[in-house]
């Protein structure tokens, strides 16, 4: 199994974000089982999925679509897509992103690509789709934002893109692998640098009667 992880470069969708991408990162330690059974990346493993949520704000949404097709009615172009959207200051950005992000991803990739080329183009397509979704939403409203963690599984290849601090982790062979990076000021110097380079200030705020945040 291999994993491609890219992080759009900080902030959250709706309210402004920038973007950057990542390349393929092989998870060699996970290959033992696949090698033993002589599987290849083009095979389609059995996929089990589920949902558990304790969200109470009405601003958090999920996207679960285990059966997608890049080309309609062509089973060989199938893949699975999953997303997590943690909205803030309202649910508009989270709902808009949930409804439009996958279409924007597919629109950023030529439909006639073979599977190998599709997988190679996917990281850049994710970045382009994050940027387009953000810009399109800002023409409609600017009052809310959302984190986004989006996962596409095609055969034994996992491609992940994220913005904000909703995490994607992979559990395999008894170990945990982080497939996304938190875009938080207290966890990422790159995030602090990104904000200051855009003219912003980063500091701590004393909440009345509470600790610094």
Secondary structure, DSSP 8 states (H G I E B T S, - for coil): -EEEEEE--SS-BSS--------EEE-GGGHHHHHHTT--TTS-------------SS-EEEEEEEEEESSTT-GGGEEEEEEEEEEESSSHHHHHHHHHHHHHHHHTS-TT--HHHHHHHHHHHHHHHHHHHHHHHHTT--S-EE-EEEEEEETTEEEEEEESS---EEEETTEEEE-S----TTT-HHHHHHHHHTT------B-TTS-B-
